[in-house]
Each structure stands twice: as C-alpha cells, then as structure tokens.
Amino acid sequence: MQPDYSINTLSTTDRLPKATTLWETAHSLGFPAALWRLPNQQDKHLIVSFDEVLPRVSADLDELPAGFLVSPFDNLAGTAPTNTSDGITTGNSDQTLFLRADIQATFSTIDQTRSGKVNTNEMADAATADKFWQRLSVQLASQSVQTGITPLPDPEAQAEYIRNVALAVDAMRRGEFRKVVLSRTKRVAFADAPNAVALFDKLCAAYPTAFVSAVSIPEKGQIWISATPERLVSMDANGIFRTASLAGTQSAFEPDGTPKRPAEAMWSQKEIEEQALVSRYIIECFKKIRLREYLEEGPKTLIAGNLMHLSTYFTVDTQAVRYPQLGTVMLRLLHPTSAVCGMPRDVAFRFIHQHETHERELYSGFLGPVNINANNEGPESDLFVHIRCMKLEGKLATLYAGAGLTEDSVPEREWQETDMKCQTLLNIMMSDK
C-alpha cells in the first residue's frame, strides 16, 4: 500500500521522497518516468508509468488521461483510430509515446522549504503499485556525477553540414521552397553514467524561462534531457489556448561578457524574415480552420540561457469562440512546425530526409504533460517543441541542434549557430553549479 506522502505542513516535509529516489526506483524496475518544470515556475513534477512498453497513441488532448506525451519528429497522424479500455485513442501509424501518470509527484522549494505531494493513480494496477512502494523503501539514489566529458570527434561533420546548407540555399533561390531547418548532432562521452536528475536541476537553474524535462524510456535504453524555449500548444483550466513562433538566434552576451539588454538586441533581416515565416505558418493554420479571433503579441526578444531568440505569442479563448477542441486540432496542424521543418512543410520535410544523415528520433518532435491537475484548478496540457535536447544512452550523450535556413543564409554562419547551441548545453552540464 502507498505510504502517506502528501505534504501540507512543514512538520511532514521530511517524509517526502526526493525526485532522485522516485526516478531511480522507476529506473530499477524498468518503468518509464518523466520529470519536468514549466517556464517561469518553481514547482517540479514527476510521473511514473507502469507500462514497461509505452503505448503509441493519437495525441488527442480531449481524450487522453493524465500523463506525458513524447512525439518523434517524423510522426504521421494515426489512421483508423481505436479506443482502448483505458480511454487511450490509438492510431495505426501514430508514434507518439504516452506515459500514463500511475505515480504523480509535485515538488516545491520556496525559501529553502521543501514541500509537495506524491499520489498513486486509483486506476493503476494495485500489485504493481505495491511493488513500486516496496522498492522505493529500500532504493538508494544514484550518486554518480558527470566528471569528465570527452567530445567524440567527427572530422567530416562540419564540411558535410556546410555542403548541405549550400544545397538548401541554392534550392531556395531556385524557388523550390522558402525555408528549411537542417540539424546536426554532436556526441560526447561521460566518464560515468550521469545522474539525470542532477542534470535536470542544472538546466532548471540555467533556464528559468524554458520548459525543462528529463524523460526515461527504458524500452529504448534512452533518457532525453532538454530545456526548450518553444511552446507548441497549451490549454489551461480556463480554456485558454496558447502557441508561439520562435526563430532567430544570437548570443545573449556581448563579446566582453556583458549581458545584452533584450530591448536593444539587433536582429538581421534574415533573422527577422525567418521568424516572420514561422508566425505566418501559425496564422495559416488558423485560416485553415476559419479561426479569426486570436491575440497576437510580438515579435519580442526572448532570453533562453545564453541565447536570444525572436518570439511571437498567440492566444485564443476557446470558450469565447466555442472551439474546445482547438488544442488537439492545432497540434495536428502545427507539427512539425516551420521552426523545425520548413515551408512549404512537405517539400522541406523531404529535403531533410534526403540530406540529414542522422535520425532525429525525438529531437524536434514535441513533449509535455497532458491533462495534469497540478494546482487543483482543473486539468491543463502544455506541449513544447523538443529542441535544446540531448539523448543519454549510458555514458554516451548525443546533442542535437538545428538552424533555420533561408535563401540569405551563409553556410559557415549556420554551422557556427548550431555549434553555439550545442556548446551552451555542454557548458551547463560541465559546470559545478
């Protein structure tokens, strides 16, 4: 039986298991887990799923129970959807992974006071839950740290990336498409398998305005860790829909190390046009469903760690426009967005598959909690574009970074942009803070 871990008063805070202990307990049992913190918030959330093999589902925000979605970049919408006994809608070709919230925990730290709660889903298998709590009572959290990170050289990577960017620029100048996002990878090796929760906490401290997450998928032998600044689709308890366009990248610091003021950031014509294309993409999606009542704010300069981006924010009151399914509909229309794919989407998508030599897997897909009632105001869903991420496989880490290309792109500068994105993440992982 689950211990009483609900925390309401300071006197009981010592009975709350740490996120690391819950995470390691799930890992030792082969259970998937997701840990996250929403932008500009203090609370950290963790769920554990008892499904050793995760179901592949249709990303229907109106039908899914409480849990966490993780979608790959290459994800065709499911056909012939069917309803399972637990209310999960699945499709024949949909590859979105779903972690049901069989264990759900919230951790709050305010003024050095730790509080929170841990609950078991009443629909979870009772025997499996008992096994989890029994293991938790004896589980010791991993103490491994990431001492020593060794880059794994790829001598052909830079030349190959620059060559592909040049091919893309030539194609755009011929009018074949208007924008494409080409990505690359960078691999490093840790001296020891790192503590994923410790890396997560570092990213939370470094990226207060980002969605920070760590997702363990035992069936793949992978842990994905990210700090993404890009919101894809959100639906709050009051029916407010939100999405955002984000593009353009520059350092948040002057050459001498002085922080730049966002209001004084200088953006090139190429970066402004790139961001405008992403905004137009969202507006075109609104037009497809004949939605005219939306609020548009921006573009504004957004700081995400050591980088700056241009971002425009879109908001819709779904109750006022009588469109409660807007979150699900827009999710299907938006992914993959112009910010990670290109325009027109189908042509850019084909170019990516023809020229990228690596599999993107979960990079540039989407992820986030769905129908989580974290504040007792009602279920909320928050999905983000999965960028600024790395894949952990034991001691090996693969970092992913992409650059949005237009006909004005300079190949060498685009390589430098992806290198800056990778290095920003690496610097945080290597820091002692």
VEXDREN-2710 file (C-alpha; in Angstrom, 1 decimal):
% VEXDREN-2710
k/r/px/py/pz
1/MET/0.0/0.0/0.0
2/GLN/1.2/3.5/-0.8
3/PRO/2.6/5.4/2.2
4/ASP/1.0/8.7/3.0
5/TYR/3.4/11.1/1.3
6/SER/1.0/14.0/0.8
7/ILE/2.7/17.1/2.2
8/ASN/0.7/20.0/3.5
9/THR/2.7/21.2/6.5
10/LEU/6.3/21.9/7.3
11/SER/6.3/19.2/10.0
12/THR/5.9/16.4/7.5
13/THR/8.3/17.6/4.8
14/ASP/11.0/15.1/5.9
15/ARG/8.7/12.2/4.7
16/LEU/8.6/13.4/1.1
17/PRO/10.8/11.1/-1.1
18/LYS/13.2/13.0/-3.3
19/ALA/12.7/13.2/-7.0
20/THR/16.0/11.3/-7.4
21/THR/14.8/8.5/-5.3
22/LEU/11.5/8.2/-7.2
23/TRP/13.3/8.4/-10.5
24/GLU/15.9/5.7/-9.5
25/THR/13.2/3.5/-8.2
26/ALA/11.3/3.7/-11.5
27/HIS/14.6/3.0/-13.4
28/SER/15.5/0.0/-11.3
29/LEU/12.0/-1.5/-12.1
30/GLY/12.2/-0.7/-15.8
31/PHE/9.4/1.8/-15.6
32/PRO/9.3/4.9/-17.7
33/ALA/9.4/8.3/-15.9
34/ALA/9.1/12.0/-16.8
35/LEU/10.3/14.9/-14.8
36/TRP/9.6/18.5/-15.8
37/ARG/9.3/22.1/-14.8
38/LEU/7.2/24.6/-16.6
39/PRO/8.5/28.0/-17.7
40/ASN/8.8/30.7/-15.0
41/GLN/7.6/28.3/-12.3
42/GLN/9.2/26.8/-9.2
43/ASP/7.3/23.5/-8.9
44/LYS/8.9/20.4/-10.4
45/HIS/6.7/17.5/-11.4
46/LEU/7.4/13.8/-11.8
47/ILE/5.3/10.9/-13.1
48/VAL/6.0/7.2/-13.3
49/SER/4.2/4.9/-15.8
50/PHE/3.8/1.2/-15.0
51/ASP/3.8/0.4/-18.8
52/GLU/7.2/-1.2/-19.4
53/VAL/6.5/-0.8/-23.2
54/LEU/4.8/2.5/-23.8
55/PRO/1.6/2.7/-25.8
56/ARG/1.8/4.6/-29.1
57/VAL/-1.2/6.9/-29.2
58/SER/-3.1/9.6/-31.1
59/ALA/-2.2/13.0/-29.4
60/ASP/-5.8/13.8/-28.5
61/LEU/-5.8/16.3/-25.6
62/ASP/-9.5/15.9/-25.2
63/GLU/-9.5/12.1/-24.7
64/LEU/-6.2/11.2/-23.0
65/PRO/-6.0/10.6/-19.3
66/ALA/-3.4/12.4/-17.1
67/GLY/0.1/11.7/-18.4
68/PHE/3.0/12.9/-20.5
69/LEU/3.4/12.8/-24.3
70/VAL/6.6/12.4/-26.3
71/SER/6.5/12.5/-30.1
72/PRO/9.3/12.0/-32.6
73/PHE/9.9/14.5/-35.4
74/ASP/8.8/12.0/-38.1
75/ASN/5.3/11.3/-36.9
76/LEU/2.4/10.7/-39.3
77/ALA/-1.1/11.2/-37.9
78/GLY/-2.7/7.9/-37.0
79/THR/-5.3/6.4/-39.2
80/ALA/-8.4/4.4/-38.2
81/PRO/-8.2/5.4/-34.6
82/THR/-9.5/3.0/-32.0
83/ASN/-10.4/3.4/-28.3
84/THR/-8.8/1.1/-25.8
85/SER/-10.4/0.1/-22.5
86/ASP/-8.5/2.8/-20.5
87/GLY/-9.6/5.7/-22.8
88/ILE/-6.5/6.0/-24.8
89/THR/-7.1/6.6/-28.5
90/THR/-4.5/4.8/-30.8
91/GLY/-3.8/5.0/-34.5
92/ASN/-2.2/2.6/-36.9
93/SER/0.8/4.9/-37.8
94/ASP/1.0/7.3/-34.9
95/GLN/4.2/7.1/-33.0
96/THR/3.5/9.4/-30.1
97/LEU/4.6/7.8/-26.8
98/PHE/2.3/8.2/-23.8
99/LEU/3.4/7.9/-20.1
100/ARG/0.3/7.5/-18.0
101/ALA/0.6/9.1/-14.6
102/ASP/0.4/6.0/-12.4
103/ILE/2.6/7.7/-9.9
104/GLN/2.4/11.5/-9.8
105/ALA/4.6/13.8/-7.6
106/THR/5.0/17.5/-7.2
107/PHE/8.0/19.2/-5.5
108/SER/8.1/22.8/-4.4
109/THR/11.0/24.7/-3.0
110/ILE/10.4/28.2/-1.7
111/ASP/12.7/30.0/0.7
112/GLN/14.6/26.7/1.2
113/THR/11.4/25.0/2.4
114/ARG/10.7/21.7/0.6
115/SER/7.1/20.6/0.2
116/GLY/4.9/18.7/-2.2
117/LYS/2.8/15.6/-2.6
118/VAL/3.0/12.1/-4.1
119/ASN/-0.1/10.2/-5.3
120/THR/-0.9/6.9/-6.9
121/ASN/-3.5/6.9/-9.7
122/GLU/-6.5/5.0/-8.5
123/MET/-6.7/3.3/-11.9
124/ALA/-3.1/1.9/-11.6
125/ASP/-2.5/-1.8/-11.1
126/ALA/-2.5/-2.3/-7.3
127/ALA/0.1/-5.1/-7.3
128/THR/2.5/-3.1/-9.4
129/ALA/2.0/-0.1/-7.2
130/ASP/2.8/-2.2/-4.1
131/LYS/6.0/-3.4/-5.8
132/PHE/7.0/0.2/-6.6
133/TRP/6.5/1.4/-3.0
134/GLN/8.3/-1.6/-1.6
135/ARG/11.3/-0.9/-3.9
136/LEU/11.2/2.8/-3.0
137/SER/11.6/2.0/0.7
138/VAL/15.0/0.4/0.1
139/GLN/16.1/2.3/-3.0
140/LEU/19.2/4.4/-2.7
141/ALA/19.5/7.2/-5.1
142/SER/22.4/7.1/-7.6
143/GLN/25.3/9.3/-6.6
144/SER/27.1/9.2/-9.9
145/VAL/28.2/12.5/-11.2
146/GLN/29.3/13.7/-14.6
147/THR/33.1/14.1/-14.1
148/GLY/34.9/14.5/-17.3
149/ILE/33.2/14.9/-20.7
150/THR/35.1/13.8/-23.7
151/PRO/33.9/15.0/-27.2
152/LEU/33.8/12.3/-29.8
153/PRO/35.3/13.7/-33.0
154/ASP/33.5/13.6/-36.3
155/PRO/36.0/15.1/-38.8
156/GLU/33.5/15.2/-41.7
157/ALA/30.7/16.8/-39.8
158/GLN/31.4/20.5/-40.5
159/ALA/32.1/20.0/-44.2
160/GLU/29.0/17.9/-44.6
161/TYR/26.8/20.4/-42.8
162/ILE/28.1/23.4/-44.8
163/ARG/27.7/21.4/-48.0
164/ASN/24.0/20.6/-47.2
165/VAL/23.3/24.2/-46.2
166/ALA/24.7/25.4/-49.6
167/LEU/22.5/22.9/-51.4
168/ALA/19.5/24.2/-49.4
169/VAL/20.3/27.8/-50.2
170/ASP/20.6/27.0/-53.9
171/ALA/17.3/25.2/-53.9
172/MET/15.5/28.1/-52.2
173/ARG/17.0/30.6/-54.7
174/ARG/15.5/28.4/-57.4
175/GLY/12.1/28.8/-55.7
176/GLU/11.7/25.1/-54.7
177/PHE/10.8/26.1/-51.1
178/ARG/11.1/29.1/-48.8
179/LYS/12.7/27.8/-45.6
180/VAL/14.2/24.6/-44.3
181/VAL/15.7/23.6/-40.9
182/LEU/18.8/21.4/-41.1
183/SER/20.1/19.8/-37.9
184/ARG/23.2/18.0/-36.9
185/THR/24.5/16.0/-33.9
186/LYS/27.4/16.2/-31.6
187/ARG/28.4/13.2/-29.4
188/VAL/30.3/13.3/-26.1
189/ALA/31.2/10.6/-23.6
190/PHE/30.9/10.9/-19.8
191/ALA/33.4/9.3/-17.5
192/ASP/30.5/7.7/-15.6
193/ALA/26.8/7.4/-16.4
194/PRO/25.5/10.8/-15.3
195/ASN/22.7/11.4/-12.7
196/ALA/19.8/12.6/-15.0
197/VAL/18.1/14.4/-12.1
198/ALA/21.2/16.3/-11.3
199/LEU/21.5/17.4/-15.0
200/PHE/17.8/18.3/-14.9
201/ASP/18.3/20.5/-11.8
202/LYS/21.2/22.3/-13.5
203/LEU/19.1/23.1/-16.5
204/CYS/16.3/24.4/-14.3
205/ALA/18.7/26.8/-12.7
206/ALA/20.2/28.0/-16.0
207/TYR/16.9/28.2/-18.0
208/PRO/14.2/29.7/-15.7
209/THR/12.1/30.7/-18.7
210/ALA/12.3/27.4/-20.5
211/PHE/10.4/24.1/-20.3
212/VAL/12.9/21.7/-18.7
213/SER/12.4/18.0/-18.8
214/ALA/14.0/14.6/-18.4
215/VAL/12.2/11.6/-19.8
216/SER/13.4/8.0/-19.2
217/ILE/12.3/5.4/-21.8
218/PRO/13.7/2.0/-20.7
219/GLU/12.4/0.1/-23.7
220/LYS/14.8/2.2/-25.9
221/GLY/17.6/2.4/-23.3
222/GLN/17.4/6.2/-23.5
223/ILE/17.0/9.2/-21.3
224/TRP/16.2/12.5/-23.1
225/ILE/17.0/15.8/-21.3
226/SER/16.1/19.2/-22.7
227/ALA/15.5/22.9/-21.9
228/THR/13.3/24.1/-24.7
229/PRO/12.1/27.8/-25.1
230/GLU/9.5/26.9/-27.7
231/ARG/5.8/26.4/-26.7
232/LEU/3.8/24.4/-29.2
233/VAL/0.3/24.0/-27.7
234/SER/-1.0/24.8/-24.3
235/MET/-4.6/24.6/-22.9
236/ASP/-5.2/25.8/-19.4
237/ALA/-8.0/25.1/-17.0
238/ASN/-10.0/28.1/-18.2
239/GLY/-9.8/27.0/-21.9
240/ILE/-7.2/29.5/-22.9
241/PHE/-5.1/28.2/-25.9
242/ARG/-1.6/29.4/-26.4
243/THR/1.1/28.8/-29.0
244/ALA/4.2/30.7/-30.1
245/SER/6.5/31.2/-33.0
246/LEU/10.3/31.2/-32.3
247/ALA/13.2/31.7/-34.7
248/GLY/16.4/33.6/-35.0
249/THR/19.4/33.0/-32.6
250/GLN/22.2/35.2/-31.2
251/SER/24.3/35.2/-28.1
252/ALA/22.8/36.9/-25.0
253/PHE/26.2/38.3/-24.2
254/GLU/28.5/40.9/-25.7
255/PRO/32.0/39.8/-26.8
256/ASP/33.3/41.1/-23.5
257/GLY/30.8/39.0/-21.5
258/THR/28.4/41.8/-20.7
259/PRO/24.7/40.7/-20.8
260/LYS/22.8/42.2/-23.7
261/ARG/19.5/44.1/-23.0
262/PRO/16.7/42.3/-24.8
263/ALA/15.1/45.6/-25.8
264/GLU/18.4/46.7/-27.5
265/ALA/19.1/43.4/-29.4
266/MET/19.9/43.9/-33.1
267/TRP/18.4/41.4/-35.5
268/SER/19.4/40.9/-39.1
269/GLN/16.9/41.0/-42.0
270/LYS/17.5/37.2/-42.4
271/GLU/16.5/36.5/-38.8
272/ILE/13.5/38.8/-38.9
273/GLU/12.2/37.1/-42.1
274/GLU/12.9/33.7/-40.7
275/GLN/10.8/34.5/-37.6
276/ALA/8.1/36.0/-39.7
277/LEU/7.8/32.8/-41.7
278/VAL/7.1/30.8/-38.5
279/SER/4.4/33.3/-37.5
280/ARG/2.8/33.1/-40.9
281/TYR/2.8/29.4/-40.6
282/ILE/0.7/29.6/-37.4
283/ILE/-1.7/32.1/-39.0
284/GLU/-2.2/29.9/-42.0
285/CYS/-3.2/27.1/-39.6
286/PHE/-5.7/29.4/-38.0
287/LYS/-7.1/30.2/-41.5
288/LYS/-7.5/26.5/-42.4
289/ILE/-10.0/26.2/-39.5
290/ARG/-11.5/29.6/-40.2
291/LEU/-10.4/31.0/-36.8
292/ARG/-10.1/34.8/-36.8
293/GLU/-10.4/35.7/-33.1
294/TYR/-6.9/35.4/-31.8
295/LEU/-4.5/37.7/-30.0
296/GLU/-1.0/38.2/-31.5
297/GLU/1.8/39.8/-29.4
298/GLY/5.3/40.3/-30.7
299/PRO/7.8/39.7/-32.1
300/LYS/9.7/40.1/-28.8
301/THR/13.3/39.2/-27.8
302/LEU/13.3/36.1/-25.6
303/ILE/16.3/35.1/-23.5
304/ALA/16.9/31.3/-23.1
305/GLY/20.0/30.6/-21.1
306/ASN/23.0/32.1/-23.1
307/LEU/21.0/32.7/-26.2
308/MET/18.4/35.2/-27.5
309/HIS/15.5/34.4/-29.9
310/LEU/12.7/36.3/-31.6
311/SER/9.3/35.1/-30.5
312/THR/5.6/36.0/-31.2
313/TYR/2.8/34.8/-28.9
314/PHE/-0.7/33.7/-30.0
315/THR/-3.7/33.4/-27.6
316/VAL/-7.2/32.2/-28.1
317/ASP/-10.1/32.0/-25.6
318/THR/-11.7/28.7/-26.8
319/GLN/-14.8/29.3/-24.7
320/ALA/-15.5/32.6/-26.4
321/VAL/-15.0/31.1/-29.9
322/ARG/-16.8/27.9/-28.9
323/TYR/-13.9/25.7/-30.0
324/PRO/-13.0/23.4/-27.1
325/GLN/-11.1/21.0/-29.4
326/LEU/-8.7/23.8/-30.6
327/GLY/-5.7/22.4/-28.7
328/THR/-5.9/19.0/-30.4
329/VAL/-6.7/20.4/-33.8
330/MET/-3.9/22.9/-33.8
331/LEU/-1.4/20.3/-32.5
332/ARG/-2.2/18.2/-35.6
333/LEU/-1.9/21.2/-37.9
334/LEU/1.3/22.6/-36.4
335/HIS/3.6/19.7/-36.0
336/PRO/6.2/19.7/-37.4
337/THR/6.4/23.5/-37.3
338/SER/8.2/25.7/-39.6
339/ALA/10.7/26.4/-36.8
340/VAL/12.0/22.8/-37.0
341/CYS/11.0/21.7/-40.5
342/GLY/10.4/24.5/-43.1
343/MET/7.9/25.9/-45.6
344/PRO/6.2/24.5/-47.6
345/ARG/6.3/21.8/-45.0
346/ASP/6.1/18.7/-47.2
347/VAL/8.9/19.9/-49.5
348/ALA/11.1/20.9/-46.6
349/PHE/10.4/17.6/-44.9
350/ARG/11.5/15.6/-48.0
351/PHE/14.7/17.7/-48.2
352/ILE/15.5/17.0/-44.6
353/HIS/15.1/13.2/-45.1
354/GLN/17.3/13.3/-48.2
355/HIS/20.2/15.2/-46.8
356/GLU/20.4/14.7/-43.0
357/THR/22.5/11.6/-42.3
358/HIS/21.3/11.1/-38.7
359/GLU/17.8/10.1/-37.4
360/ARG/16.2/12.9/-35.5
361/GLU/14.3/10.5/-33.3
362/LEU/12.6/12.5/-30.6
363/TYR/14.6/15.7/-31.4
364/SER/12.3/18.4/-32.9
365/GLY/9.2/16.4/-32.0
366/PHE/7.1/17.6/-29.1
367/LEU/6.6/16.6/-25.5
368/GLY/4.9/17.7/-22.3
369/PRO/2.3/16.9/-19.7
370/VAL/-1.4/16.5/-20.7
371/ASN/-4.4/16.8/-18.5
372/ILE/-2.4/17.2/-15.3
373/ASN/-4.3/18.9/-12.5
374/ALA/-1.3/20.4/-10.6
375/ASN/-3.0/23.3/-8.9
376/ASN/-6.5/21.9/-8.2
377/GLU/-8.0/24.3/-10.7
378/GLY/-8.6/21.7/-13.4
379/PRO/-6.5/19.7/-15.9
380/GLU/-4.0/21.5/-18.1
381/SER/-1.9/20.5/-21.0
382/ASP/1.5/22.0/-22.0
383/LEU/3.3/20.7/-25.1
384/PHE/6.6/22.1/-26.3
385/VAL/8.8/21.7/-29.4
386/HIS/11.6/19.3/-28.4
387/ILE/14.8/21.3/-29.0
388/ARG/17.9/22.1/-27.0
389/CYS/18.0/18.5/-26.1
390/MET/20.3/15.5/-25.7
391/LYS/19.9/11.8/-25.7
392/LEU/21.6/9.8/-23.0
393/GLU/22.5/6.1/-23.6
394/GLY/24.6/5.1/-20.6
395/LYS/27.8/7.1/-20.7
396/LEU/27.2/8.3/-24.3
397/ALA/25.3/11.6/-25.0
398/THR/24.1/12.8/-28.4
399/LEU/23.3/16.5/-28.6
400/TYR/21.1/17.9/-31.4
401/ALA/21.0/21.4/-32.9
402/GLY/19.5/22.9/-36.0
403/ALA/19.5/26.2/-37.9
404/GLY/16.7/27.7/-39.8
405/LEU/17.8/28.4/-43.4
406/THR/16.5/31.0/-45.9
407/GLU/18.0/32.0/-49.3
408/ASP/20.1/34.6/-47.4
409/SER/21.8/32.0/-45.2
410/VAL/25.6/31.9/-45.1
411/PRO/26.6/28.2/-44.6
412/GLU/29.6/28.9/-42.3
413/ARG/27.4/31.1/-40.0
414/GLU/24.8/28.4/-39.8
415/TRP/27.4/25.9/-38.7
416/GLN/28.5/28.4/-36.0
417/GLU/24.9/28.8/-34.8
418/THR/24.5/25.0/-34.3
419/ASP/27.9/24.8/-32.6
420/MET/26.9/27.6/-30.2
421/LYS/23.6/25.8/-29.3
422/CYS/25.4/22.6/-28.6
423/GLN/28.1/24.3/-26.6
424/THR/25.6/26.2/-24.5
425/LEU/24.1/22.9/-23.3
426/LEU/27.5/21.3/-22.8
427/ASN/28.8/24.3/-20.7
428/ILE/25.8/23.9/-18.3
429/MET/26.4/20.1/-18.0
430/MET/30.1/20.6/-17.2
431/SER/29.5/23.4/-14.6
432/ASP/29.9/22.7/-10.9
433/LYS/26.8/24.7/-10.0
END
